[in-house]
């Protein structure tokens, strides 16, 4: 195991997921500031981290990590969570300039290109979409007993916490690629932690459920994907299904 110390701008935090192997973990990703390349940090037991190590998106962290042996994707690294140090958070001042100067150089010409090279190419990336439509479908919820069992088997040293619930809807973006006239169109699910948290936080405020979903559409389409914004999607694929990508988050400064 070759241990490395990296400074990473975190741009992605996926919704927490329980597993029998790792307990409840979060997949995070961002940009290695030394190389300017994408990196995946997993698993991170985010809710178990000390408060001094918890980070928002767009935080630069310093962390010891090593290339994952059980994940052939080139960007995937394991993390020494006790080594996480918060360097600084990049705010949205100066029209998001501090974030943009790191993120925009990593953009791929199109998602079509990312997908075409998925078998042996990058498993993380960012690009500009067009003709964006936000939608949702009722989800096929997992086995609740299995979820509870995952939480029940957390080790003695894990901090006690309530099981994080599954969201009963899957959210999607449909879009075409900027600069790809022959783009056939794509539909990707959204797994950003923020969208799950919004559903949980807003359901007590907006009723009936149809109003809640409309408010989410207003946020994730009308506001985030406004024609006034320079919208970029962050995407990543699955280890077992390299051609299956998901939207991990959105970068949306004003044009």
C-alpha positions as CSV (number, residue, x, y, z in Angstrom):
1,X,0.0,0.0,0.0
2,X,1.5,3.3,-1.1
3,X,0.3,6.1,1.1
4,X,-0.1,9.5,-0.4
5,X,-1.1,12.9,1.1
6,X,-3.4,14.9,-1.1
7,X,-5.2,18.2,-1.1
8,X,-8.6,17.7,-2.7
9,X,-11.4,20.2,-3.5
10,X,-14.6,18.2,-2.6
11,X,-17.3,18.8,-5.2
12,X,-19.4,15.6,-4.6
13,X,-21.1,14.0,-1.6
14,X,-23.5,11.2,-2.4
15,X,-26.5,10.3,-0.3
16,X,-25.4,8.0,2.6
17,X,-25.7,4.3,1.9
18,X,-25.5,1.5,4.5
19,X,-23.6,-1.7,3.6
20,X,-22.8,-4.9,5.5
21,X,-19.1,-4.5,4.7
22,X,-18.6,-0.8,5.6
23,X,-21.6,0.3,7.7
24,X,-23.1,3.6,6.6
25,X,-20.7,5.4,4.2
26,X,-20.7,8.3,1.8
27,X,-18.9,8.4,-1.5
28,X,-17.1,11.7,-2.0
29,X,-15.2,13.0,-5.0
30,X,-13.4,16.0,-6.2
31,X,-10.3,17.4,-7.8
32,X,-6.7,16.6,-6.8
33,X,-5.2,20.1,-6.6
34,X,-1.7,18.9,-7.4
35,X,-2.6,17.0,-10.6
36,X,-5.9,18.8,-11.5
37,X,-7.5,15.4,-12.0
38,X,-10.6,13.8,-10.6
39,X,-10.4,11.6,-7.5
40,X,-13.0,9.4,-5.7
41,X,-12.6,9.0,-1.9
42,X,-14.5,6.0,-0.5
43,X,-15.7,4.8,1.9
44,X,-16.1,7.8,4.2
45,X,-18.3,7.2,7.3
46,X,-19.3,10.8,7.2
47,X,-21.8,11.0,10.0
48,X,-19.2,9.2,12.3
49,X,-16.5,11.8,11.7
50,X,-15.5,14.1,14.4
51,X,-17.0,17.6,13.9
52,X,-13.5,19.0,13.2
53,X,-13.2,16.7,10.2
54,X,-16.7,17.1,8.7
55,X,-16.6,19.1,5.4
56,X,-19.1,20.8,3.1
57,X,-18.9,20.6,-0.6
58,X,-16.4,23.0,-2.1
59,X,-14.1,22.5,0.9
60,X,-10.4,21.8,0.3
61,X,-9.3,19.0,2.5
62,X,-5.9,17.5,3.2
63,X,-6.0,13.7,3.6
64,X,-3.9,10.6,3.5
65,X,-5.1,8.0,1.0
66,X,-4.0,5.1,-1.1
67,X,-5.1,3.6,-4.4
68,X,-8.0,1.1,-3.9
69,X,-7.0,-2.4,-4.6
70,X,-10.6,-3.7,-5.0
71,X,-11.6,-1.0,-7.4
72,X,-10.0,-0.8,-10.9
73,X,-11.3,2.6,-11.7
74,X,-8.3,4.9,-11.8
75,X,-9.7,7.7,-9.7
76,X,-10.7,5.4,-6.7
77,X,-8.8,5.9,-3.4
78,X,-9.3,4.6,0.1
79,X,-9.0,7.1,2.9
80,X,-7.4,7.4,6.4
81,X,-10.4,9.3,7.9
82,X,-8.4,10.2,11.0
83,X,-6.0,12.2,8.8
84,X,-8.7,14.5,7.3
85,X,-7.8,18.2,7.8
86,X,-10.0,21.1,6.7
87,X,-7.9,23.6,4.7
88,X,-10.5,26.1,3.6
89,X,-13.9,26.4,2.1
90,X,-14.3,28.2,-1.3
91,X,-17.3,30.5,-1.2
92,X,-19.4,31.9,-4.1
93,X,-17.9,35.3,-4.0
94,X,-16.5,36.9,-7.2
95,X,-19.1,35.0,-9.3
96,X,-17.8,31.6,-8.0
97,X,-14.3,32.4,-9.4
98,X,-12.3,30.5,-6.9
99,X,-14.3,27.3,-7.6
100,X,-14.4,27.9,-11.3
101,X,-10.7,28.2,-11.8
102,X,-10.2,24.7,-10.5
103,X,-13.3,23.0,-11.9
104,X,-13.7,24.4,-15.4
105,X,-10.3,23.1,-16.7
106,X,-11.5,19.5,-15.9
107,X,-14.5,19.7,-18.2
108,X,-14.9,17.1,-20.9
109,X,-16.3,18.1,-24.3
110,X,-19.5,16.0,-23.8
111,X,-21.0,13.2,-21.8
112,X,-21.2,11.3,-25.1
113,X,-17.4,11.2,-25.1
114,X,-17.2,10.2,-21.4
115,X,-19.7,7.3,-22.1
116,X,-17.9,6.2,-25.2
117,X,-14.7,5.7,-23.2
118,X,-16.3,4.3,-20.1
119,X,-14.9,0.7,-20.4
120,X,-11.3,1.8,-19.8
121,X,-11.4,5.5,-19.5
122,X,-12.4,8.0,-16.7
123,X,-15.1,7.0,-14.3
124,X,-15.6,10.6,-13.1
125,X,-16.0,13.8,-15.1
126,X,-17.9,17.0,-15.7
127,X,-19.4,18.6,-18.8
128,X,-21.9,21.1,-20.0
129,X,-25.5,19.8,-20.8
130,X,-28.3,21.4,-22.8
131,X,-32.1,21.0,-23.1
132,X,-32.2,19.9,-19.4
133,X,-35.4,18.5,-17.9
134,X,-35.8,17.4,-14.3
135,X,-38.1,14.5,-13.5
136,X,-38.9,11.8,-10.9
137,X,-40.2,8.3,-10.6
138,X,-41.4,6.3,-7.6
139,X,-38.4,4.3,-6.4
140,X,-38.3,0.6,-5.7
141,X,-37.3,0.7,-2.1
142,X,-34.8,-1.8,-0.8
143,X,-35.3,-4.4,1.9
144,X,-36.0,-2.4,5.1
145,X,-35.0,-5.4,7.2
146,X,-31.6,-5.6,5.5
147,X,-31.1,-1.8,6.0
148,X,-31.8,-2.2,9.7
149,X,-29.5,-5.2,9.9
150,X,-26.7,-3.1,8.5
151,X,-27.1,-0.5,11.2
152,X,-27.5,-3.1,13.9
153,X,-24.2,-4.7,13.1
154,X,-22.2,-1.5,13.2
155,X,-19.2,-2.1,15.5
156,X,-19.1,-1.2,19.1
157,X,-16.8,1.7,18.3
158,X,-19.2,3.4,15.9
159,X,-21.1,6.4,17.2
160,X,-24.8,5.7,17.7
161,X,-27.0,7.3,15.1
162,X,-30.5,6.9,13.6
163,X,-30.8,4.9,10.4
164,X,-30.9,7.3,7.4
165,X,-34.1,6.6,5.5
166,X,-34.4,5.8,1.8
167,X,-36.1,8.4,-0.3
168,X,-39.3,7.1,-2.0
169,X,-38.5,8.8,-5.3
170,X,-35.7,8.6,-7.8
171,X,-34.8,11.9,-9.4
172,X,-33.4,12.3,-12.9
173,X,-32.0,14.7,-15.4
174,X,-32.7,14.3,-19.1
175,X,-30.4,16.3,-21.4
176,X,-28.4,16.5,-24.5
177,X,-24.7,17.4,-24.8
178,X,-23.4,20.8,-25.7
179,X,-21.2,20.7,-28.8
180,X,-22.4,17.2,-29.8
181,X,-24.9,17.7,-32.7
182,X,-25.5,13.9,-33.0
183,X,-26.1,13.5,-29.2
184,X,-29.1,11.0,-28.9
185,X,-30.0,12.4,-25.4
186,X,-29.4,10.9,-22.0
187,X,-31.3,10.2,-18.8
188,X,-29.3,9.9,-15.6
189,X,-30.4,9.5,-12.0
190,X,-29.3,12.1,-9.4
191,X,-27.6,10.9,-6.2
192,X,-26.4,14.1,-4.7
193,X,-26.9,14.2,-0.9
194,X,-28.5,17.6,-1.2
195,X,-31.5,16.3,-3.1
196,X,-32.2,13.6,-0.6
197,X,-31.9,16.1,2.3
198,X,-34.2,18.6,0.5
199,X,-36.9,15.9,0.2
200,X,-36.6,15.1,3.9
201,X,-36.5,18.7,5.0
202,X,-39.3,20.0,2.8
203,X,-41.9,17.3,3.2
204,X,-43.2,18.8,6.4
205,X,-43.3,22.2,4.9
206,X,-44.9,21.5,1.5
207,X,-48.1,19.3,1.3
208,X,-49.6,17.5,-0.4
209,X,-46.7,15.5,-1.9
210,X,-47.4,16.9,-5.4
211,X,-46.5,20.4,-4.1
212,X,-43.3,19.1,-2.6
213,X,-42.2,17.5,-5.9
214,X,-43.1,20.7,-7.7
215,X,-41.0,22.7,-5.3
216,X,-38.1,20.3,-6.0
217,X,-38.6,20.8,-9.7
218,X,-38.5,24.5,-9.3
219,X,-35.2,24.2,-7.4
220,X,-33.4,21.6,-9.5
221,X,-34.6,22.8,-12.9
222,X,-35.8,26.4,-12.8
223,X,-33.2,27.7,-10.4
224,X,-30.1,25.5,-10.7
225,X,-30.5,24.9,-14.5
226,X,-31.7,28.4,-15.3
227,X,-30.6,29.7,-18.8
228,X,-28.8,32.4,-16.8
229,X,-26.4,29.9,-15.4
230,X,-23.3,28.2,-16.8
231,X,-24.5,24.7,-15.9
232,X,-22.1,21.8,-15.6
233,X,-23.0,18.3,-14.4
234,X,-20.6,16.1,-12.3
235,X,-21.0,12.4,-13.2
236,X,-19.6,9.1,-12.0
237,X,-20.1,5.5,-12.9
238,X,-20.6,2.3,-11.0
239,X,-17.8,-0.2,-10.3
240,X,-19.7,-3.2,-11.6
241,X,-21.4,-1.4,-14.5
242,X,-18.9,0.9,-16.1
243,X,-21.4,2.3,-18.6
244,X,-23.9,3.2,-15.9
245,X,-23.4,6.8,-14.9
246,X,-25.2,9.0,-12.4
247,X,-25.3,12.8,-11.9
248,X,-23.4,13.4,-8.7
249,X,-24.0,17.2,-8.5
250,X,-24.3,20.4,-10.4
251,X,-22.0,23.4,-10.8
252,X,-24.1,26.4,-11.7
253,X,-22.4,29.9,-11.5
254,X,-24.0,32.7,-13.4
255,X,-22.9,33.1,-16.9
